[in-house]
Amino acid sequence: MATFMSDTCDRSSPEVDLFKVDFKYYKSRKPPPKYDNCINFTFSTTDNHLVTPFKLLSPKDDLHLKLGLKTPAEWECFKHQQCPGLIFIRNPFLPGYQRYWVKQCLEEFTKKPNKTNLDSVYSSSSDTFNNILGNKELCKKLRWVTLGYQYDWTNKLYYANEYVPFPPDLAELTTYLARKLEFMNFTPEAGIVNFYHMDSTLGGHTDHSEYDMTAPLFSISFGQTAVFLIGGPTKTTKPVAMFVNSGDVIVMSGSARLAYHAVPRIIPARSELMVESFTLPGEGDFADINTTLNADGKDSCLPPKAKVAKTSAEQNSICFKNISSIKSTKTEGTFFPSETIKVGCPQPHEEITKSNQCLISCSSKNITFNIHEEVRKLGTDISWQPFEDFLKTSRINMNVRQVLPEGKTFTNIL
């Protein structure tokens, strides 16, 4: 039987794995846990003296409409005194606009060349979701998809030549969030979309495979509710427990960036939250704005496009090899300072700056995504139904991070 330690006890102990104690408590089915000490940012934080709400003071712009977000001044933001660097944003999405991101996670992000845990089942197919659609057993087996730098789960590493262009829409979303929170140098380079089911858990861990630990990590959730635990740099720190509902955003920065965290339980979402998240606005309320990632970066919060310089095949063939005069600062791989860097990507003969890696697929043409039009298309029962069915017993979590320090690259290859 799991024993729960109340918030009145010491938050750290040199001898006791307090993180494991609370993880087991919330994971327990018999007996089930009580949630009295679980923070609910949606319904009540006024009686919790450790939670500090705050508002954003940022210049007015219209980009939030293009991304399906509320005005930043309307965002409900919170900090927790026991988790320095943790920022919680309570569902900043406009009503119904979470539909777009659910569709992207299931239908678009699961397509090759991105990798999923079902690649061994559909190794020759580019359309994972439509292949498993209607098959409840396979739907339940969908666990993850990797974006941008493809994460090596076995060695817990990223490689220069294991790179897929990062989704422009997700890059826009997380970069906009970062800018509004004053993380001005954040560059989205890698992401993992996790798919949870009602019996899923995620054990206590830290995200430490990236070469830049100073950049924040963004976590965005849709669907069923998760119990989220976040502690400290070791498991001897008692974690803080909180509910994460559909649309909620968690930002881990500062000391929270390397804090142990976990998901011990998925619980059914409250019906009013699902209605708020996925009920579409009236036709007249759609903001009819196209979001275009132009080559010069207009109408985008992402950095402007870098100048492209051609390199010879011979130059390209050595761009990932170790440079003997530069000492590695990590045993897993080498990176070196550079204003202009070469990355492993589908354009092997182009030289681009790191700040524009997420737009490398835009180098020869504009990429347009119109969230509002896509949400309109998802307004019919027949188009939204497969995604709604999936969410009835599932939670989707997009987490996005920066891999490399600004102006640097690594030379290790797979």
C-alpha positions in Angstrom: 0.0 0.0 0.0 1.4 3.4 -1.0 1.8 5.9 1.8 1.3 9.6 1.0 3.4 12.2 2.7 1.5 15.5 3.3 2.8 18.9 2.3 3.5 19.6 6.0 6.5 17.3 6.0 10.1 18.4 5.0 10.4 18.8 1.2 13.6 16.9 1.0 15.3 14.0 2.8 18.8 12.7 2.2 17.7 9.1 2.8 14.1 8.8 1.4 13.1 8.7 -2.3 10.2 11.1 -1.7 9.5 11.3 -5.4 8.9 7.5 -5.7 6.7 7.6 -2.6 4.3 10.1 -4.1 4.5 8.5 -7.6 3.3 5.2 -6.2 0.6 6.9 -4.2 -1.0 8.6 -7.2 -0.5 5.5 -9.4 -2.2 3.2 -6.9 -5.5 1.7 -8.0 -6.3 -0.1 -4.8 -6.7 2.0 -2.8 -7.2 4.9 -5.2 -5.5 8.2 -4.2 -7.1 11.3 -2.8 -6.4 14.5 -4.7 -6.6 17.0 -1.8 -3.0 18.0 -2.3 -3.1 18.2 -6.1 -3.2 21.8 -7.4 -6.0 22.6 -9.7 -5.1 25.7 -11.7 -8.5 25.6 -13.5 -10.9 25.9 -10.6 -9.1 27.2 -7.5 -5.7 28.4 -6.5 -6.7 31.2 -4.2 -6.3 29.1 -1.1 -2.8 27.9 -2.0 -0.2 30.4 -0.7 2.5 28.7 -2.7 0.9 29.6 -6.1 1.4 33.0 -7.5 -0.8 34.2 -10.5 0.6 36.7 -12.9 -0.3 38.5 -16.1 1.8 39.2 -19.1 2.7 42.7 -20.1 3.5 42.5 -23.7 3.1 44.6 -26.8 -0.2 44.1 -28.7 -0.1 42.0 -31.9 -2.4 39.9 -34.0 -0.2 36.8 -34.3 -2.1 35.1 -31.5 -5.2 35.0 -33.7 -3.2 33.3 -36.5 -2.2 30.6 -34.0 -5.6 30.1 -32.5 -4.6 31.7 -29.1 -6.3 34.1 -26.8 -4.8 37.6 -26.4 -1.7 37.1 -24.2 -3.2 39.6 -21.7 -6.0 37.1 -21.2 -3.7 34.2 -20.4 -3.9 32.9 -16.8 -0.3 32.3 -15.8 1.0 30.9 -12.5 4.3 30.2 -10.7 4.9 28.0 -7.7 7.3 29.0 -4.9 8.6 25.4 -4.5 9.3 25.0 -8.2 11.5 28.0 -9.4 11.4 28.3 -13.1 8.1 26.4 -13.6 5.4 28.4 -15.4 1.9 27.1 -15.8 -0.5 28.6 -18.4 -4.1 27.6 -18.1 -5.5 26.8 -21.6 -4.5 29.8 -23.7 -6.3 28.5 -26.8 -9.4 30.0 -28.3 -12.5 27.7 -28.0 -12.4 24.8 -30.5 -8.8 25.6 -31.7 -7.3 22.7 -29.9 -8.9 20.5 -32.6 -6.2 21.7 -35.0 -3.3 20.5 -32.8 -5.0 17.2 -32.1 -5.3 16.6 -35.8 -1.7 17.6 -36.4 -0.4 15.3 -33.7 -2.4 12.3 -34.9 -2.5 12.7 -38.7 0.4 14.9 -39.7 3.2 14.5 -37.2 2.9 10.7 -37.3 3.8 10.7 -41.0 7.3 9.8 -42.2 10.0 10.8 -42.2 9.2 11.4 -38.5 9.7 8.3 -36.4 7.0 6.6 -34.3 7.0 3.5 -32.0 4.8 1.8 -34.7 7.5 2.0 -37.4 8.1 -1.7 -37.2 4.4 -2.3 -37.9 4.1 0.1 -40.8 7.7 0.4 -41.9 6.7 1.0 -45.6 3.8 3.4 -45.0 3.8 7.1 -44.6 0.4 7.4 -43.0 0.4 5.8 -39.6 -2.8 7.2 -38.2 -5.1 6.3 -41.1 -3.6 2.8 -41.0 -4.5 2.3 -37.3 -7.8 4.2 -37.5 -10.6 2.0 -36.4 -8.2 -0.5 -34.8 -8.6 0.1 -31.1 -5.7 -2.2 -30.2 -3.2 -0.5 -32.6 -4.5 3.0 -31.5 -3.7 2.0 -27.9 -0.2 0.9 -29.0 0.6 4.4 -30.5 3.0 5.9 -27.8 5.3 8.5 -29.4 6.5 10.4 -32.4 9.7 12.4 -32.7 10.1 15.7 -34.5 13.1 17.7 -35.7 16.2 16.1 -34.3 15.1 12.5 -34.0 15.7 11.3 -30.4 17.6 8.0 -30.0 15.6 6.3 -27.2 18.3 3.6 -26.7 21.3 5.8 -26.3 19.4 8.9 -25.2 21.2 11.1 -27.8 20.5 13.4 -30.7 22.6 13.1 -33.9 23.5 15.8 -36.5 22.4 13.7 -39.4 19.2 12.4 -37.8 17.1 15.5 -38.5 13.7 16.1 -40.1 12.5 19.6 -40.7 10.6 20.8 -37.6 6.9 21.4 -38.2 6.5 25.2 -39.1 3.2 25.6 -37.3 4.5 24.0 -34.0 7.7 26.1 -34.4 5.5 29.3 -34.7 3.4 28.3 -31.7 6.2 27.6 -29.3 8.4 30.5 -30.4 5.4 32.8 -29.9 4.9 31.4 -26.4 8.6 31.8 -25.7 8.7 35.4 -26.9 5.7 36.4 -24.7 7.4 34.8 -21.7 10.6 36.7 -22.6 12.7 33.7 -23.6 13.8 35.7 -26.6 16.5 33.3 -27.9 14.5 30.1 -27.8 14.7 28.0 -31.0 12.5 24.9 -31.3 14.7 22.1 -32.7 13.3 18.8 -31.4 10.0 17.5 -30.1 8.4 14.4 -28.8 4.6 13.8 -29.0 3.5 11.4 -26.3 0.2 9.5 -26.5 -1.2 8.4 -23.1 -4.1 6.1 -22.5 -6.2 5.7 -19.3 -3.7 3.2 -17.9 -0.6 4.9 -19.0 2.1 6.3 -16.7 5.4 8.1 -17.2 8.1 7.4 -14.6 10.2 10.0 -12.8 13.0 11.3 -15.0 14.9 14.4 -16.1 15.3 15.7 -19.7 19.1 16.1 -19.9 20.0 14.9 -23.4 20.0 18.4 -24.9 23.2 20.3 -25.2 21.5 23.5 -24.1 20.0 23.2 -20.6 19.4 26.9 -20.2 16.6 27.0 -22.9 13.1 26.3 -21.6 11.1 23.1 -22.4 7.5 23.6 -23.5 4.8 21.0 -22.7 1.3 21.3 -24.3 -1.5 18.8 -23.5 -4.8 17.8 -25.1 -7.6 15.4 -24.1 -7.9 13.6 -20.8 -6.5 15.0 -17.6 -3.1 14.1 -16.2 -1.7 14.1 -12.7 1.7 15.8 -13.1 4.5 15.6 -10.5 7.5 17.9 -10.5 10.2 17.8 -7.8 13.9 18.8 -7.7 17.3 17.9 -9.0 17.2 14.5 -7.1 14.4 12.2 -6.1 14.9 13.1 -2.4 12.9 16.2 -3.1 9.2 15.8 -2.5 7.3 16.6 -5.7 4.5 19.1 -6.2 1.3 17.5 -7.7 -0.9 19.3 -10.1 -3.7 18.6 -12.6 -2.9 19.2 -16.3 -6.1 19.6 -18.3 -6.7 19.9 -22.0 -5.0 23.0 -23.5 -2.7 23.6 -20.5 0.9 24.7 -21.1 3.8 23.9 -18.8 7.1 25.7 -19.2 10.1 24.2 -17.5 13.0 26.8 -17.2 15.7 27.6 -14.8 16.1 25.0 -12.1 12.8 23.4 -13.1 14.4 22.5 -16.5 16.4 19.7 -14.8 13.9 18.8 -12.1 12.5 15.2 -11.8 9.0 15.0 -13.2 6.5 12.3 -14.0 2.9 11.4 -14.9 1.7 8.7 -12.5 -2.0 8.8 -13.6 -4.4 9.7 -16.3 -7.9 10.5 -15.1 -11.2 11.3 -16.9 -11.4 15.0 -17.8 -14.4 17.0 -16.5 -17.0 17.4 -19.2 -17.1 21.2 -19.0 -13.4 21.3 -19.7 -13.8 19.2 -22.8 -16.7 21.4 -24.0 -14.6 24.5 -23.4 -11.7 23.0 -25.3 -13.3 21.5 -28.3 -16.6 23.3 -29.0 -16.2 25.4 -32.1 -17.0 29.1 -32.3 -19.7 30.5 -34.4 -18.9 31.0 -38.1 -18.7 34.7 -37.6 -16.2 34.3 -34.8 -13.5 32.7 -37.0 -10.6 35.0 -37.5 -10.0 34.8 -41.3 -6.3 35.2 -41.3 -3.8 33.2 -43.2 -0.4 32.5 -41.6 2.3 32.4 -44.2 5.9 31.6 -43.4 7.5 33.7 -46.1 11.1 33.3 -47.1 11.9 36.7 -45.4 10.1 35.7 -42.2 7.2 38.1 -42.5 4.1 37.4 -40.4 6.2 35.2 -38.3 7.7 35.4 -34.8 10.5 33.2 -35.9 14.0 34.7 -36.8 14.4 35.9 -40.4 15.7 33.5 -43.0 19.4 33.1 -43.3 21.4 33.6 -46.4 22.0 30.3 -48.2 25.5 29.5 -49.4 26.3 26.5 -51.5 29.1 24.2 -50.5 30.8 21.5 -52.5 30.1 17.8 -52.0 33.6 17.5 -50.6 33.0 20.2 -48.1 29.7 18.6 -47.1 31.3 15.2 -46.6 33.4 16.5 -43.8 30.9 18.8 -42.1 30.0 16.3 -39.4 33.5 15.0 -38.6 35.3 15.9 -35.5 37.5 19.0 -35.7 40.7 18.0 -33.8 41.5 21.5 -32.7 38.2 21.8 -30.9 37.7 20.0 -27.6 34.4 18.3 -26.9 32.4 19.6 -23.9 30.3 16.5 -23.8 31.4 12.9 -24.1 28.4 12.0 -26.2 29.2 14.3 -29.1 31.1 17.4 -30.2 29.8 20.9 -30.8 31.7 24.0 -31.7 31.0 27.8 -31.9 30.0 29.1 -35.3 28.0 32.0 -36.7 27.0 29.8 -39.6 26.6 26.0 -39.2 26.0 22.9 -41.2 23.3 20.6 -40.0 22.2 17.1 -41.0 19.1 17.7 -43.0 17.4 17.0 -46.4 19.3 19.9 -48.0 22.8 18.4 -47.7 24.5 21.1 -49.8 23.1 24.2 -48.0 24.7 26.2 -45.2 22.3 27.8 -42.8 22.3 29.6 -39.5 21.0 27.7 -36.5 18.2 30.1 -35.8 16.5 29.1 -39.0 16.9 25.3 -38.8 13.2 24.9 -38.1 12.5 26.7 -41.5 14.9 24.8 -43.7 12.1 23.2 -45.6 11.0 26.8 -46.5 14.2 27.7 -48.3 12.9 27.3 -51.8 9.2 28.0 -51.3 6.6 29.5 -49.0 4.8 27.2 -46.6 1.3 28.3 -45.7 -0.7 26.9 -42.8 -4.2 28.3 -42.2 -5.3 27.1 -38.8 -8.7 28.7 -39.2 -9.5 26.9 -42.4 -8.4 23.6 -40.9 -10.6 24.2 -37.9 -13.5 24.9 -40.2 -12.9 21.6 -42.0 -13.0 19.8 -38.6 -16.4 21.3 -37.9 -18.3 18.5 -39.4 -19.0 15.4 -37.3 -17.6 13.0 -39.9 -14.2 14.9 -40.0 -13.8 15.3 -36.3 -15.2 12.0 -35.2 -12.0 9.8 -35.4 -10.1 12.4 -33.4 -12.9 12.7 -30.8 -13.0 9.0 -30.5 -9.3 8.8 -29.8 -9.5 11.5 -27.1 -12.3 9.8 -25.2 -9.7 7.5 -23.7 -6.4 9.3 -24.4 -4.2 12.3 -23.7 -1.8 13.9 -26.2 1.3 15.8 -25.0 3.5 17.8 -27.3 6.9 18.7 -25.7 9.3 20.9 -27.5 12.9 21.8 -26.7 16.0 23.5 -28.0 18.9 21.0 -28.5 21.9 23.2 -29.2 23.3 26.4 -27.6 22.9 29.4 -29.8 25.5 29.6 -32.6 26.8 26.0 -32.0 26.3 22.7 -33.7 27.5 19.1 -33.0 29.5 16.8 -35.2 28.5 13.3 -34.0 26.7 11.2 -36.5 24.8 8.0 -36.3 
